[in-house]
């Protein structure tokens, strides 16, 4: 039996989600002007989405392991289409942020299951190739999103991006219904509601706290409360009958565990650059949305080209070597970006994006293979969810840092030519912080490379 219908349904979804995400980044300044939104509010548009998807990722991954992966995937895709359509009808920045929260929660259902479905239906020895193709479709979505979204924003208006994407998502849902026959099943063990609530509470406190740091002790108290709940979450999970997150898996699968941590720090140290550059180009440099999209698409275009290539190489060579090299290039791009000023040549911005694109293309597929082959089949959905969780959590950390500096240095002020000096300070402090996280990812990558070499892996 051919697995092409299932694979094509997932690849289409893999394209749509990042297309929407990268496209939204380009529309933020225009939407912000219409809604008269502050810089912090624009940061919340991204971080609320990431926080919701991150908070629900593990619960839906666990639910998929206990019921049916394909059913959860299909329902998530349908709900995502409906919430995306609703974003096009938002009448205020507050309403838009709330809708983004619901969108993130529904997208978590597909993100927690897509890699697990692929790992279920495709031979393990050829998984690297398919993961490379899958991640390639992600990067094609990322690369086309800024340019197409910029064009639509200038010709039809930013709302049309959501209308058109919702239509494509409904088509993808119809494809998945035909390809995937999974149906709802009763959970095979109890659902860990306490762990799910704590995971969501931690992320909510961190997001709210980072966006209210300009209010003094309120923001700091919320951030501290989120940190206090982390050991509580670990304590609850270690005593749960059917835990949301089985910490023993980290002890018995060390290669899997380190690959997840490396992914977390890699995304933490690089993700926010696209957000920063989108606002920089359209406010400090006064580029149009479409011109901004052209610059931002350099990185994902390189990713889309290189990811399938390195996915194939991961089937032939030690993936730890490729992942470590990719982490180094990602860090190098962030390091170069620290020097961006109001007069930096656009060519140099293209170089930064290309270096990071090469790094992510080299890192993502090999590291994904390390993760998905480092765990037993009974926990593939959880591994898929954790992979997406670490990626989302890394994005959240990246955006939390940026939102923190926006809140401290700009407060409720909008980003404009008049406040460009303050925004450049936000960029500099943010990029230094991101570079530190990227440096940690490199140290961890080379540690694992040495250990895998010693063990002959």
Residue pairs with C-beta under 8 A, 6 or more apart in sequence:
3 121
3 122
5 175
5 178
5 179
6 117
6 121
6 179
6 180
7 118
7 121
7 122
7 130
8 175
8 179
9 172
9 175
9 176
9 178
9 179
9 180
10 73
10 114
10 117
10 118
10 134
10 176
11 133
11 134
11 137
12 137
12 171
12 172
12 175
13 77
13 110
13 114
13 172
13 176
14 114
14 134
14 135
14 137
14 138
14 141
15 137
15 138
15 140
15 141
16 141
16 165
16 168
16 169
16 172
17 80
17 107
17 110
17 111
17 138
17 141
18 138
18 139
18 141
18 142
18 145
18 300
19 141
19 142
19 144
19 145
19 148
19 165
20 84
20 141
20 145
20 161
20 165
21 49
21 142
21 145
22 141
22 142
22 143
22 145
22 146
22 149
22 274
22 296
22 300
23 145
23 146
23 148
23 149
23 161
23 165
24 45
24 46
24 149
24 161
25 46
25 145
25 146
25 274
25 275
25 278
25 296
26 145
26 146
26 149
26 150
26 153
26 278
26 289
26 292
26 293
26 296
27 149
27 153
27 158
27 161
27 289
28 42
28 45
28 46
28 278
28 279
29 42
29 278
29 279
29 282
29 283
29 289
29 415
30 153
30 158
30 289
31 37
31 93
31 96
31 158
32 41
32 42
32 93
32 414
32 415
34 158
35 41
35 92
35 93
35 96
36 93
36 414
37 93
37 414
38 410
38 411
38 412
38 413
38 414
39 279
39 406
39 410
39 413
39 414
39 415
39 423
39 426
40 211
40 214
40 403
40 406
40 407
40 410
40 411
40 412
41 93
41 97
42 279
42 415
43 211
43 275
43 399
43 402
43 403
43 406
44 97
44 207
44 211
44 403
45 93
45 96
45 97
45 100
46 275
46 399
47 207
47 210
47 211
47 396
47 399
47 400
47 403
48 97
48 100
48 101
48 104
48 207
49 100
49 101
49 103
49 104
50 104
50 392
50 395
50 396
50 399
51 101
51 104
51 203
51 204
51 206
51 207
51 396
52 100
52 101
52 102
52 103
52 104
52 105
52 108
53 104
53 105
53 107
53 108
53 111
53 388
53 392
54 104
54 108
54 203
54 389
54 392
54 393
54 395
54 396
55 105
55 108
55 199
55 200
55 203
55 204
56 104
56 105
56 108
56 109
56 112
56 200
57 108
57 111
57 112
57 385
57 386
57 388
57 389
57 392
58 112
58 195
58 196
58 199
58 244
58 245
58 382
58 385
58 386
58 389
59 191
59 192
59 196
59 199
59 244
60 72
60 76
60 108
60 109
60 112
60 113
60 385
61 112
61 113
61 116
61 381
61 382
61 384
61 385
61 386
61 388
61 389
62 191
62 192
62 244
62 245
62 381
62 382
62 385
63 72
63 187
63 191
64 72
64 73
64 112
64 113
64 116
64 381
64 385
65 378
65 379
65 380
65 381
65 382
66 187
66 188
66 189
66 191
66 242
67 184
67 185
67 186
67 187
67 188
68 182
68 183
68 184
68 185
69 113
69 116
69 117
69 120
69 182
69 381
70 113
70 117
70 176
70 180
70 181
70 182
71 180
71 182
71 183
71 184
71 185
72 109
72 112
72 113
73 109
73 110
73 113
73 114
73 117
73 176
73 180
73 182
74 173
74 176
74 177
74 180
74 182
75 109
76 106
76 107
76 108
76 109
76 110
76 113
77 109
77 110
77 169
77 172
77 173
77 176
78 170
78 173
79 106
79 109
80 103
80 106
80 107
80 109
80 110
80 169
81 166
81 169
81 170
81 172
81 173
82 106
82 166
83 99
83 102
83 103
83 106
84 103
84 162
84 165
84 166
84 169
85 162
85 163
85 166
86 99
86 102
87 96
87 99
87 100
87 103
87 162
88 159
88 160
88 161
88 162
88 163
88 166
89 159
90 96
90 99
108 388
111 385
111 388
111 392
112 381
112 384
112 385
112 388
112 389
113 381
113 384
113 385
114 134
114 384
115 131
115 134
115 368
115 372
115 380
115 383
115 384
115 387
115 388
116 380
116 381
116 383
116 384
116 385
117 180
118 127
118 130
118 131
118 134
119 127
119 372
119 377
119 380
119 383
119 384
120 377
120 380
122 130
124 373
125 315
126 315
127 315
127 369
127 372
127 373
128 311
128 312
128 314
128 315
128 319
128 365
128 366
128 369
129 308
129 311
129 312
129 315
130 311
131 311
131 314
131 365
131 368
131 369
131 372
132 307
132 308
132 309
132 310
132 311
132 312
132 314
132 365
133 308
133 311
135 303
135 307
135 308
135 311
135 364
135 365
135 368
136 303
136 304
136 305
136 307
136 308
136 311
137 304
138 303
138 307
139 300
139 301
139 303
139 304
139 307
139 357
139 360
139 361
140 300
140 304
141 300
142 297
142 299
142 300
142 303
142 304
143 297
143 299
143 300
143 301
143 303
143 304
144 297
144 300
145 293
145 297
145 300
146 278
146 292
146 293
146 294
146 296
146 297
147 290
147 293
147 294
147 297
148 293
149 158
149 161
149 289
149 293
150 288
150 289
150 290
150 291
150 292
150 293
150 294
151 290
151 293
152 158
152 160
152 161
152 164
153 161
153 289
153 290
154 288
154 289
154 290
189 241
189 242
190 241
190 242
191 242
192 237
192 240
192 242
192 243
192 244
194 236
194 240
195 233
195 236
195 237
195 240
195 243
195 244
195 245
196 244
198 229
198 232
198 233
198 236
199 233
199 244
199 245
201 226
201 229
202 226
202 229
202 230
202 233
203 226
203 396
204 226
205 222
205 223
205 225
205 226
205 229
206 222
206 223
206 226
206 396
206 400
207 396
207 400
208 219
208 222
209 219
209 220
209 221
209 222
209 223
209 224
209 225
209 226
210 219
210 223
210 400
210 403
210 404
210 407
211 219
211 403
211 407
212 218
212 219
212 222
212 407
213 219
213 220
213 223
213 404
213 407
213 408
214 407
214 408
214 411
214 412
219 407
234 247
237 243
237 244
237 245
237 246
237 247
238 247
245 382
245 386
246 379
246 382
249 256
249 257
249 375
249 379
249 382
250 256
250 257
251 257
253 374
253 375
255 370
255 374
255 448
255 452
255 457
256 370
256 371
256 374
256 375
256 383
258 444
258 447
258 448
259 323
259 367
259 370
259 371
259 374
259 448
260 371
260 386
260 387
260 390
261 390
261 444
262 323
262 327
262 367
262 441
262 444
262 445
262 448
263 367
263 371
263 387
263 390
263 391
263 394
264 390
264 393
264 394
264 397
265 394
265 437
265 438
265 440
265 441
265 444
266 327
266 330
266 363
266 367
266 394
266 438
266 441
267 390
267 391
267 393
267 394
267 395
267 397
267 398
268 393
268 394
268 395
268 397
268 398
268 434
268 437
268 438
268 441
269 330
269 331
269 334
269 394
269 398
269 434
269 435
269 436
269 437
269 438
269 439
269 440
269 441
270 330
270 331
270 333
270 334
270 356
270 359
270 360
270 398
270 434
270 438
271 394
271 395
271 398
271 399
272 395
272 398
272 399
272 401
272 402
272 430
272 434
273 333
273 334
273 337
273 352
273 356
273 431
273 434
274 296
274 299
275 399
275 402
276 402
276 426
276 427
276 430
276 431
277 295
277 296
277 349
277 353
278 292
278 296
279 415
279 423
280 340
280 423
280 424
280 427
281 287
281 291
281 292
281 295
281 296
281 349
282 288
282 289
282 292
283 415
283 416
283 417
283 420
283 423
284 342
284 417
284 420
284 423
284 424
285 342
286 417
287 295
295 346
295 349
295 350
295 353
296 353
298 350
298 353
298 354
298 357
299 353
299 354
299 356
299 357
299 360
300 357
301 357
302 353
302 354
302 357
302 358
302 361
303 357
303 358
303 360
303 361
303 364
304 361
305 361
306 357
306 358
306 361
306 362
307 360
307 361
307 364
307 365
308 365
309 361
310 322
310 326
310 361
310 362
310 364
310 365
310 366
311 365
311 366
311 369
313 322
313 366
314 322
314 365
314 366
314 369
315 369
318 452
318 453
318 457
319 366
319 367
319 369
319 370
320 366
320 370
320 445
320 448
320 449
320 452
320 453
320 457
321 366
321 449
322 362
322 363
322 365
322 366
323 362
323 363
323 366
323 367
323 370
323 445
324 442
324 445
324 446
324 448
324 449
325 362
325 363
326 358
326 359
326 360
326 361
326 362
326 363
326 364
326 366
326 367
327 359
327 363
327 438
327 441
327 442
327 445
328 359
328 442
328 445
329 355
329 356
329 358
329 359
329 362
329 363
330 356
330 359
330 360
330 363
330 438
330 441
331 359
331 435
331 438
331 439
331 441
331 442
332 355
332 359
333 352
333 353
333 355
333 356
333 359
334 356
334 431
334 434
334 435
334 438
335 435
335 438
336 348
336 351
336 352
336 355
337 352
337 431
338 428
338 431
338 432
338 435
340 348
340 349
340 352
340 424
340 427
340 431
341 424
342 420
342 424
368 387
371 383
371 386
371 387
372 380
372 383
372 384
372 387
375 382
375 383
397 437
398 434
398 437
401 430
401 433
401 434
402 426
402 430
405 425
405 426
405 429
405 430
405 433
406 426
409 422
409 425
409 426
409 429
410 419
410 422
410 423
410 426
413 419
413 422
415 423
